[in-house]
């Protein structure tokens, strides 16, 4: 089809032929795979995205089979709905194949086609993996947040109803304290949701040079009251004043605070949490180490997911929302960095937030303290 369009443009040299050539070139660049079958069932045109499916190897061969079967079915006059093909990979992918008959006279809506003689068929193949993944995330998010809010909201309703019929001052005080606790739990969940939403939507709002010791100190100050209440010591190995990153100070404080808060929640009374920073080959590592319960190997890849909890019973006791580590991951991504985890069950965990160092900062690999 491309060669014919080029020949027409060369022979005729008119604007119509050039328009045809531009149209064909545009079809070649469309990200969805387009395959045009002529009336004999041969491929008359295929754009660049269609190449992997026409010489299908491995899992793509399943898509090639679906394309051929649907094209033949539509060419014979059948009506076919789009068909989903799931490829189990790795990586796992979701492909949607759809086909439509093309007629010489579009105004006739296909009524002039002779039955059994076939027709041109356009097949469109679209990779909807990312869309499906986003739908799954959205569905899981709605289910999770509904679950997270249903429990405390139900408790608030029950406590309020009980208070209405309670005359004992001691019981009333106890119920009121519980009511306040559940209200604070709802507030923390909503605050974390808003913070995560702002970080996801806004990315890095400001880019400025931020000394590491400043945002670490601010995060420590925020978490210290909770640590003291649980008798957890926060040991800070003070970063050097020359250790600087570029980014959004508010987000950096939030990420460091959430790492510290997580460490405090999962440490036993009398334990300590250590925070340190070091320069490593053009990057800055902010490390938070605890000596708490640790994380099982099977959970290491999932702890950064929204609402995922290793120990749901302990999370209820500590009041965690399950959003803190998700916030850390998004802050790291917004700063072109990463967050990693090393953990031994029963011995503790070390989270490392790696951020690009500001230009002109220390370049040698050394720990600062």
Steps between C-alpha positions, in 0.01 A plus 500: 500500500786737579672420171176554305446836670857604415450394137175697477664808646789468253282439195226751571687754704175652618375598841266200527787256458711688752208490747478123452870470576469712815204287611694177454800646684273607787352148520848353522577716805183422697595320824221243463568216260302536174470213252298528177395178324380513140213292361727207431602487865853624435660778707479819294643730767647475848646785699819483703324405824348193331834337416535295823155347450544398137813299568385393840747321720435365846192663654446737203408194293174483698419855391588418138260207511222716645559765230478251213191328640314828563593643158372190322180501704423868431588461130231231471239739638500416871472765768773469762545681827854600605687203643743511791813287492692462825869419467645362819854603413717588666414780493125451522312697233142562391424540128167595340432402138214656304405482133267685266398444139580770245276550196553680171193717559487612866161667442345160436604382845616172348161411345654489148750229595428163341466223755782249496732715288688646800604858562796706616549469876683736735632342820608718792721355774547698820717425800282595799735367769561839661131588487402171663767545765371850575144369524616228740684755714196728506266214588731376776539853630125553529457162671787566740402852599141387549624228732738733685230759567212260563648363824565830683184662365299202622670526838422872520134432433484223760684703763279803446188286526628345824582841648142616451372242747796502745470673838813373677764781487793253502358300210416822316860620530630167374263499204584860420873421497433212264284726285786750475747225411283373214444855372877558498546176307259619231680836492841337455372288212349801325815709556719225352265462204512872430879505529540202268257654251690831498835325452366283216324785323750779549836327478785717621336840550828678570861426418749652735818395672407339831768415758444145618550582867210748490228270366625209713486718814150619416379143446656388830329786685164391358537136602665553840177540707366166374839337559518628858147380568602150389840525678693481172833685475578686176875496437604753236843475342513863394555545125781728389399855410642453148252221420232658276228374267275682252126468543189589695580542869143429610494170316845401628392566859184298441690200359757499782231543763301207363808277507565600862134464595490152349816402689358627829168321453666163442760524778458370852512727804858576604639447150672763285465630146808629318493756218814581303596647164793434269628603160534218246618562142302814425205404717395552859370206703274575795481180705252418777581187699290335768544190714135401497296209373647498150318410178455152352669445164165439328387852592810698400370586152156607621557722802503814281148431368214711631333349806717188493585385850729219607326465837144636497446427869806704600400778260167535679686532828743763369240694301681482165309591184702285261584802282833618645732282290295571187564870562875428534504314168327784315731763650801295389358471147427875485865568582641249248608284792396170654422339834638157589453262790712245680337301777544188710191372673538532874810721475388824338492695175701765319327730251723707270372807317746572217491850349718670237756728664512868410775599258819589681422280801734232635570235240705245688323205655509555873266498796448828674431545866 
